[in-house]
Amino acid sequence: MIERRYQRFPVSLPCALMAHDGPHITRSVDLSKKGCRIQNTVRVAPNTVIDLLLFTGEDLPIAIPAANVRWCGADGIGIEFQALASYHQQRLNLLLNQLQKPH
């Protein structure tokens, strides 16, 4: 079992991955403070730097620039977040807090 620094939460959020060959619309499968796993709809090599937009239902998506592709396989694409602007980090933290609460 892989030990993680940050708790992952299952989600189904639309997202846009911007890679060298243009934007790709896909879905986030899980989410944490420092990364996510998205559905594998495009081939992206590990260590590729991408931009990611997470659409949460609010007016503006959460913008995640210069994220690092850690792995790519049949189970999806693992993405590590590097640095988010404070506004987007606050929105991500709020979303994660909402996901943590029992429904």
C-alpha positions in Angstrom: 0.0 0.0 0.0 1.3 3.4 -0.9 1.6 5.9 1.9 0.5 9.4 1.0 1.2 12.8 2.7 -2.2 14.1 2.0 -5.6 12.4 2.1 -7.2 11.7 -1.2 -10.9 12.2 -1.8 -12.9 10.5 -4.6 -14.4 13.1 -6.9 -15.9 13.4 -10.4 -15.0 16.9 -11.5 -14.7 18.0 -15.1 -11.2 19.3 -15.9 -9.1 20.6 -18.7 -5.5 19.5 -19.2 -3.4 21.8 -21.3 -0.5 19.9 -22.7 1.9 20.6 -25.6 -0.7 19.4 -28.2 -3.5 21.6 -26.9 -6.4 21.2 -24.4 -8.0 17.9 -23.4 -11.3 17.7 -21.5 -11.4 14.9 -19.0 -12.5 14.2 -15.4 -10.7 14.2 -12.1 -11.1 10.9 -10.3 -9.5 11.8 -6.9 -8.1 15.0 -5.4 -5.8 16.0 -2.6 -4.1 19.2 -1.4 -1.0 18.5 -3.6 -2.3 16.4 -6.5 -5.0 14.5 -8.3 -5.6 11.6 -10.6 -7.5 12.2 -13.8 -9.0 9.8 -16.4 -6.6 8.8 -19.0 -7.9 10.3 -22.2 -4.6 11.4 -23.6 -1.0 10.0 -23.6 1.2 12.3 -21.4 4.7 11.2 -20.5 5.9 11.3 -16.9 7.7 14.5 -15.9 5.7 16.5 -18.5 4.6 19.9 -17.1 1.0 20.8 -17.8 -1.6 23.3 -16.8 -4.9 22.1 -15.3 -8.3 23.7 -14.7 -10.7 22.0 -12.3 -14.3 22.9 -12.8 -16.1 22.8 -9.5 -19.4 24.4 -10.5 -18.4 27.9 -9.5 -18.0 30.7 -12.0 -14.3 30.3 -12.3 -12.3 27.0 -12.4 -9.4 26.3 -9.9 -6.3 27.1 -12.0 -3.3 24.8 -11.4 -0.3 26.0 -13.4 2.9 24.1 -14.1 1.7 20.8 -12.6 3.9 17.8 -13.0 2.7 14.5 -14.5 4.1 11.8 -12.1 2.8 8.8 -13.9 0.5 7.8 -16.8 -1.2 4.4 -17.1 -4.4 2.5 -17.6 -5.7 3.7 -14.2 -5.3 7.4 -15.2 -2.8 10.1 -15.0 -1.2 11.1 -11.7 -0.6 14.8 -11.3 1.4 16.6 -8.6 0.6 20.3 -8.0 3.6 22.6 -7.7 2.5 26.1 -6.8 -1.0 27.6 -6.9 -1.8 31.3 -6.6 -3.2 31.9 -3.0 -6.7 32.5 -4.3 -6.8 29.1 -6.1 -5.1 27.4 -3.1 -7.8 28.8 -0.8 -10.6 27.6 -3.1 -8.9 24.1 -3.3 -8.6 24.0 0.5 -12.3 24.9 0.8 -13.3 22.2 -1.6 -11.2 19.6 0.2 -12.7 20.7 3.6 -16.2 20.2 2.1 -15.3 16.7 0.8 -13.9 15.8 4.3 -17.2 16.5 6.0 -19.6 13.6 6.4 -22.7 14.0 4.2 
